[in-house]
Amino acid sequence: MDPSIGAAVMRWAPVEVKLGSAQLDDAAAHLRRLRDRVDLGRMGEPSFLAVITAGATAYRRDDGVFVIPLACLRN
């Protein structure tokens, strides 16, 4: 896992950063495993799972993981 976004109201979201699209499946699987290992009673469900990539298209995968191009995060 790379960054994890959190807030004071017990919301969190694990994020992977992968520059190559060939790594998307592995990154998404890692995020799902992490979600499954966390004590959800204590931490709550993650707000989302996301992989940031160097790609050009933002979308939500069938497994619920968001794929977000790095260019979408600029001002």
N, CA, C and O atoms as CSV, one atom per row, in Angstrom:
chain,resi,resn,atom,element,x,y,z
A,1,MET,N,N,0.843,-1.162,0.000
A,1,MET,CA,C,0.000,0.000,0.000
A,1,MET,C,C,0.888,1.224,0.000
A,1,MET,O,O,1.935,1.254,0.646
A,2,ASP,N,N,0.462,2.211,-0.719
A,2,ASP,CA,C,1.169,3.478,-0.745
A,2,ASP,C,C,0.455,4.422,0.232
A,2,ASP,O,O,0.314,4.079,1.406
A,3,PRO,N,N,0.009,5.581,-0.209
A,3,PRO,CA,C,-0.649,6.487,0.735
A,3,PRO,C,C,-1.972,5.921,1.237
A,3,PRO,O,O,-2.621,5.114,0.571
A,4,SER,N,N,-2.341,6.358,2.404
A,4,SER,CA,C,-3.669,6.072,2.931
A,4,SER,C,C,-4.262,7.406,3.330
A,4,SER,O,O,-3.636,8.184,4.051
A,5,ILE,N,N,-5.458,7.668,2.866
A,5,ILE,CA,C,-6.107,8.938,3.142
A,5,ILE,C,C,-6.998,8.747,4.356
A,5,ILE,O,O,-7.788,7.804,4.400
A,6,GLY,N,N,-6.883,9.626,5.340
A,6,GLY,CA,C,-7.680,9.490,6.547
A,6,GLY,C,C,-8.254,10.820,6.989
A,6,GLY,O,O,-7.833,11.878,6.520
A,7,ALA,N,N,-9.223,10.759,7.900
A,7,ALA,CA,C,-9.834,11.967,8.444
A,7,ALA,C,C,-10.180,11.712,9.903
A,7,ALA,O,O,-10.165,10.569,10.359
A,8,ALA,N,N,-10.487,12.756,10.618
A,8,ALA,CA,C,-10.775,12.646,12.044
A,8,ALA,C,C,-12.087,11.916,12.325
A,8,ALA,O,O,-12.325,11.530,13.470
A,9,VAL,N,N,-12.927,11.719,11.350
A,9,VAL,CA,C,-14.234,11.081,11.557
A,9,VAL,C,C,-14.189,9.598,11.201
A,9,VAL,O,O,-15.201,9.024,10.801
A,10,MET,N,N,-13.005,8.970,11.348
A,10,MET,CA,C,-12.839,7.535,11.122
A,10,MET,C,C,-13.158,7.114,9.692
A,10,MET,O,O,-13.778,6.072,9.478
A,11,ARG,N,N,-12.756,7.888,8.745
A,11,ARG,CA,C,-12.883,7.513,7.344
A,11,ARG,C,C,-11.481,7.318,6.803
A,11,ARG,O,O,-10.567,8.076,7.130
A,12,TRP,N,N,-11.314,6.301,5.976
A,12,TRP,CA,C,-9.997,6.013,5.436
A,12,TRP,C,C,-10.147,5.395,4.057
A,12,TRP,O,O,-11.206,4.871,3.709
A,13,ALA,N,N,-9.085,5.462,3.283
A,13,ALA,CA,C,-9.103,4.916,1.930
A,13,ALA,C,C,-7.681,4.531,1.532
A,13,ALA,O,O,-6.829,5.406,1.378
A,14,PRO,N,N,-7.412,3.245,1.364
A,14,PRO,CA,C,-6.078,2.838,0.909
A,14,PRO,C,C,-5.905,3.111,-0.586
A,14,PRO,O,O,-6.838,2.957,-1.374
A,15,VAL,N,N,-4.697,3.518,-0.952
A,15,VAL,CA,C,-4.390,3.893,-2.336
A,15,VAL,C,C,-3.062,3.260,-2.728
A,15,VAL,O,O,-2.103,3.293,-1.957
A,16,GLU,N,N,-3.006,2.690,-3.915
A,16,GLU,CA,C,-1.753,2.182,-4.499
A,16,GLU,C,C,-1.371,3.116,-5.633
A,16,GLU,O,O,-2.247,3.645,-6.318
A,17,VAL,N,N,-0.086,3.328,-5.842
A,17,VAL,CA,C,0.419,4.103,-6.976
A,17,VAL,C,C,1.207,3.155,-7.859
A,17,VAL,O,O,2.227,2.606,-7.441
A,18,LYS,N,N,0.734,2.964,-9.081
A,18,LYS,CA,C,1.379,2.076,-10.054
A,18,LYS,C,C,1.445,2.796,-11.388
A,18,LYS,O,O,0.423,3.252,-11.901
A,19,LEU,N,N,2.626,2.901,-11.946
A,19,LEU,CA,C,2.764,3.617,-13.210
A,19,LEU,C,C,2.409,2.763,-14.415
A,19,LEU,O,O,2.018,3.297,-15.452
A,20,GLY,N,N,2.538,1.458,-14.299
A,20,GLY,CA,C,2.239,0.587,-15.437
A,20,GLY,C,C,0.879,-0.065,-15.308
A,20,GLY,O,O,0.498,-0.487,-14.215
A,21,SER,N,N,0.137,-0.157,-16.403
A,21,SER,CA,C,-1.191,-0.769,-16.371
A,21,SER,C,C,-1.119,-2.279,-16.143
A,21,SER,O,O,-2.107,-2.888,-15.732
A,22,ALA,N,N,0.029,-2.883,-16.402
A,22,ALA,CA,C,0.183,-4.323,-16.182
A,22,ALA,C,C,0.105,-4.674,-14.701
A,22,ALA,O,O,-0.127,-5.833,-14.356
A,23,GLN,N,N,0.292,-3.709,-13.835
A,23,GLN,CA,C,0.292,-3.943,-12.394
A,23,GLN,C,C,-1.064,-3.682,-11.746
A,23,GLN,O,O,-1.194,-3.830,-10.531
A,24,LEU,N,N,-2.075,-3.299,-12.519
A,24,LEU,CA,C,-3.370,-2.929,-11.945
A,24,LEU,C,C,-4.032,-4.080,-11.196
A,24,LEU,O,O,-4.541,-3.884,-10.093
A,25,ASP,N,N,-4.031,-5.265,-11.775
A,25,ASP,CA,C,-4.684,-6.403,-11.130
A,25,ASP,C,C,-4.023,-6.737,-9.801
A,25,ASP,O,O,-4.712,-7.002,-8.816
A,26,ASP,N,N,-2.702,-6.727,-9.765
A,26,ASP,CA,C,-1.983,-7.015,-8.519
A,26,ASP,C,C,-2.264,-5.943,-7.469
A,26,ASP,O,O,-2.467,-6.259,-6.296
A,27,ALA,N,N,-2.275,-4.689,-7.883
A,27,ALA,CA,C,-2.529,-3.593,-6.948
A,27,ALA,C,C,-3.946,-3.685,-6.387
A,27,ALA,O,O,-4.147,-3.505,-5.185
A,28,ALA,N,N,-4.923,-3.961,-7.236
A,28,ALA,CA,C,-6.311,-4.074,-6.780
A,28,ALA,C,C,-6.462,-5.256,-5.820
A,28,ALA,O,O,-7.161,-5.156,-4.812
A,29,ALA,N,N,-5.808,-6.370,-6.134
A,29,ALA,CA,C,-5.875,-7.536,-5.253
A,29,ALA,C,C,-5.256,-7.214,-3.894
A,29,ALA,O,O,-5.783,-7.626,-2.860
A,30,HIS,N,N,-4.154,-6.488,-3.888
A,30,HIS,CA,C,-3.506,-6.105,-2.635
A,30,HIS,C,C,-4.430,-5.214,-1.799
A,30,HIS,O,O,-4.532,-5.386,-0.584
A,31,LEU,N,N,-5.096,-4.268,-2.449
A,31,LEU,CA,C,-6.004,-3.383,-1.721
A,31,LEU,C,C,-7.181,-4.162,-1.124
A,31,LEU,O,O,-7.590,-3.890,0.005
A,32,ARG,N,N,-7.723,-5.114,-1.863
A,32,ARG,CA,C,-8.825,-5.923,-1.345
A,32,ARG,C,C,-8.370,-6.781,-0.165
A,32,ARG,O,O,-9.097,-6.926,0.818
A,33,ARG,N,N,-7.151,-7.355,-0.266
A,33,ARG,CA,C,-6.613,-8.145,0.852
A,33,ARG,C,C,-6.423,-7.271,2.092
A,33,ARG,O,O,-6.729,-7.691,3.208
A,34,LEU,N,N,-5.919,-6.064,1.891
A,34,LEU,CA,C,-5.732,-5.147,3.007
A,34,LEU,C,C,-7.067,-4.838,3.669
A,34,LEU,O,O,-7.181,-4.891,4.894
A,35,ARG,N,N,-8.077,-4.515,2.866
A,35,ARG,CA,C,-9.406,-4.233,3.407
A,35,ARG,C,C,-9.915,-5.424,4.232
A,35,ARG,O,O,-10.522,-5.240,5.287
A,36,ASP,N,N,-9.664,-6.632,3.745
A,36,ASP,CA,C,-10.139,-7.833,4.431
A,36,ASP,C,C,-9.388,-8.108,5.735
A,36,ASP,O,O,-9.916,-8.780,6.620
A,37,ARG,N,N,-8.161,-7.596,5.861
A,37,ARG,CA,C,-7.346,-7.829,7.063
A,37,ARG,C,C,-7.581,-6.790,8.163
A,37,ARG,O,O,-7.279,-7.039,9.330
A,38,VAL,N,N,-8.116,-5.639,7.791
A,38,VAL,CA,C,-8.313,-4.554,8.762
A,38,VAL,C,C,-9.503,-4.881,9.661
A,38,VAL,O,O,-10.497,-5.447,9.207
A,39,ASP,N,N,-9.395,-4.524,10.922
A,39,ASP,CA,C,-10.501,-4.675,11.873
A,39,ASP,C,C,-11.554,-3.622,11.540
A,39,ASP,O,O,-11.453,-2.474,11.972
A,40,LEU,N,N,-12.571,-4.025,10.764
A,40,LEU,CA,C,-13.588,-3.076,10.311
A,40,LEU,C,C,-14.464,-2.576,11.446
A,40,LEU,O,O,-15.045,-1.495,11.356
A,41,GLY,N,N,-14.561,-3.360,12.517
A,41,GLY,CA,C,-15.305,-2.898,13.683
A,41,GLY,C,C,-14.643,-1.704,14.345
A,41,GLY,O,O,-15.308,-0.846,14.926
A,42,ARG,N,N,-13.333,-1.664,14.249
A,42,ARG,CA,C,-12.574,-0.561,14.838
A,42,ARG,C,C,-12.357,0.581,13.851
A,42,ARG,O,O,-12.484,1.751,14.211
A,43,MET,N,N,-12.030,0.239,12.608
A,43,MET,CA,C,-11.682,1.248,11.601
A,43,MET,C,C,-12.844,1.651,10.702
A,43,MET,O,O,-12.826,2.736,10.122
A,44,GLY,N,N,-13.848,0.798,10.580
A,44,GLY,CA,C,-14.927,1.058,9.639
A,44,GLY,C,C,-14.519,0.651,8.230
A,44,GLY,O,O,-13.340,0.433,7.950
A,45,GLU,N,N,-15.495,0.555,7.361
A,45,GLU,CA,C,-15.216,0.235,5.963
A,45,GLU,C,C,-14.432,1.373,5.330
A,45,GLU,O,O,-14.648,2.533,5.681
A,46,PRO,N,N,-13.525,1.071,4.405
A,46,PRO,CA,C,-12.847,2.156,3.692
A,46,PRO,C,C,-13.839,2.917,2.815
A,46,PRO,O,O,-14.792,2.335,2.296
A,47,SER,N,N,-13.614,4.200,2.657
A,47,SER,CA,C,-14.481,5.011,1.795
A,47,SER,C,C,-14.382,4.559,0.348
A,47,SER,O,O,-15.368,4.581,-0.388
A,48,PHE,N,N,-13.188,4.150,-0.053
A,48,PHE,CA,C,-12.954,3.628,-1.395
A,48,PHE,C,C,-11.598,2.955,-1.429
A,48,PHE,O,O,-10.791,3.126,-0.515
A,49,LEU,N,N,-11.346,2.196,-2.471
A,49,LEU,CA,C,-10.037,1.619,-2.778
A,49,LEU,C,C,-9.638,2.209,-4.127
A,49,LEU,O,O,-10.470,2.289,-5.031
A,50,ALA,N,N,-8.382,2.621,-4.279
A,50,ALA,CA,C,-7.989,3.265,-5.530
A,50,ALA,C,C,-6.553,2.943,-5.916
A,50,ALA,O,O,-5.681,2.751,-5.069
A,51,VAL,N,N,-6.341,2.891,-7.225
A,51,VAL,CA,C,-5.011,2.772,-7.802
A,51,VAL,C,C,-4.788,4.012,-8.654
A,51,VAL,O,O,-5.572,4.294,-9.560
A,52,ILE,N,N,-3.733,4.746,-8.370
A,52,ILE,CA,C,-3.364,5.909,-9.178
A,52,ILE,C,C,-2.370,5.431,-10.219
A,52,ILE,O,O,-1.391,4.760,-9.891
A,53,THR,N,N,-2.623,5.779,-11.486
A,53,THR,CA,C,-1.789,5.302,-12.586
A,53,THR,C,C,-1.337,6.457,-13.485
A,53,THR,O,O,-1.753,7.603,-13.318
A,54,ALA,N,N,-0.486,6.118,-14.426
A,54,ALA,CA,C,-0.062,7.079,-15.442
A,54,ALA,C,C,-0.966,6.998,-16.669
A,54,ALA,O,O,-0.699,7.653,-17.677
A,55,GLY,N,N,-2.016,6.214,-16.596
A,55,GLY,CA,C,-2.937,6.040,-17.722
A,55,GLY,C,C,-3.733,7.296,-18.026
A,55,GLY,O,O,-3.506,8.351,-17.434
A,56,ALA,N,N,-4.670,7.169,-18.960
A,56,ALA,CA,C,-5.434,8.324,-19.418
A,56,ALA,C,C,-6.914,8.255,-19.058
A,56,ALA,O,O,-7.628,9.241,-19.240
A,57,THR,N,N,-7.393,7.125,-18.554
A,57,THR,CA,C,-8.826,6.955,-18.325
A,57,THR,C,C,-9.109,6.618,-16.865
A,57,THR,O,O,-8.481,5.732,-16.286
A,58,ALA,N,N,-10.066,7.340,-16.280
A,58,ALA,CA,C,-10.520,7.043,-14.926
A,58,ALA,C,C,-11.740,6.139,-15.026
A,58,ALA,O,O,-12.617,6.358,-15.860
A,59,TYR,N,N,-11.791,5.122,-14.171
A,59,TYR,CA,C,-12.943,4.225,-14.185
A,59,TYR,C,C,-12.993,3.431,-12.894
A,59,TYR,O,O,-12.039,3.408,-12.117
A,60,ARG,N,N,-14.129,2.781,-12.686
A,60,ARG,CA,C,-14.289,1.886,-11.544
A,60,ARG,C,C,-14.301,0.462,-12.067
A,60,ARG,O,O,-15.111,0.115,-12.927
A,61,ARG,N,N,-13.410,-0.357,-11.550
A,61,ARG,CA,C,-13.309,-1.748,-11.970
A,61,ARG,C,C,-14.504,-2.543,-11.456
A,61,ARG,O,O,-15.220,-2.093,-10.562
A,62,ASP,N,N,-14.713,-3.722,-12.024
A,62,ASP,CA,C,-15.805,-4.591,-11.593
A,62,ASP,C,C,-15.692,-4.980,-10.123
A,62,ASP,O,O,-16.705,-5.265,-9.485
A,63,ASP,N,N,-14.473,-4.996,-9.573
A,63,ASP,CA,C,-14.282,-5.349,-8.161
A,63,ASP,C,C,-14.440,-4.141,-7.233
A,63,ASP,O,O,-14.226,-4.251,-6.026
A,64,GLY,N,N,-14.816,-2.987,-7.799
A,64,GLY,CA,C,-15.069,-1.791,-6.997
A,64,GLY,C,C,-13.881,-0.881,-6.785
A,64,GLY,O,O,-14.022,0.182,-6.181
A,65,VAL,N,N,-12.714,-1.272,-7.266
A,65,VAL,CA,C,-11.499,-0.459,-7.107
A,65,VAL,C,C,-11.489,0.633,-8.180
A,65,VAL,O,O,-11.668,0.358,-9.366
A,66,PHE,N,N,-11.277,1.873,-7.740
A,66,PHE,CA,C,-11.181,2.993,-8.681
A,66,PHE,C,C,-9.781,3.052,-9.279
A,66,PHE,O,O,-8.792,2.852,-8.574
A,67,VAL,N,N,-9.699,3.326,-10.572
A,67,VAL,CA,C,-8.434,3.570,-11.270
A,67,VAL,C,C,-8.441,5.052,-11.630
A,67,VAL,O,O,-9.322,5.526,-12.347
A,68,ILE,N,N,-7.445,5.773,-11.123
A,68,ILE,CA,C,-7.424,7.227,-11.266
A,68,ILE,C,C,-6.114,7.659,-11.923
A,68,ILE,O,O,-5.040,7.431,-11.365
A,69,PRO,N,N,-6.191,8.277,-13.097
A,69,PRO,CA,C,-4.964,8.796,-13.708
A,69,PRO,C,C,-4.353,9.913,-12.864
A,69,PRO,O,O,-5.065,10.747,-12.305
A,70,LEU,N,N,-3.048,9.914,-12.784
A,70,LEU,CA,C,-2.346,10.947,-12.025
A,70,LEU,C,C,-2.735,12.341,-12.500
A,70,LEU,O,O,-2.817,13.265,-11.691
A,71,ALA,N,N,-2.974,12.509,-13.791
A,71,ALA,CA,C,-3.332,13.821,-14.343
A,71,ALA,C,C,-4.646,14.349,-13.772
A,71,ALA,O,O,-4.874,15.558,-13.792
A,72,CYS,N,N,-5.506,13.483,-13.267
A,72,CYS,CA,C,-6.770,13.926,-12.661
A,72,CYS,C,C,-6.548,14.607,-11.317
A,72,CYS,O,O,-7.450,15.276,-10.813
A,73,LEU,N,N,-5.381,14.452,-10.733
A,73,LEU,CA,C,-5.122,14.993,-9.401
A,73,LEU,C,C,-4.464,16.364,-9.416
A,73,LEU,O,O,-4.147,16.917,-8.363
A,74,ARG,N,N,-4.262,16.905,-10.592
A,74,ARG,CA,C,-3.636,18.227,-10.664
A,74,ARG,C,C,-4.704,19.316,-10.577
A,74,ARG,O,O,-5.895,19.040,-10.720
A,75,ASN,N,N,-4.273,20.549,-10.343
A,75,ASN,CA,C,-5.213,21.674,-10.247
A,75,ASN,C,C,-5.859,21.969,-11.548
A,75,ASN,O,O,-6.676,22.886,-11.638
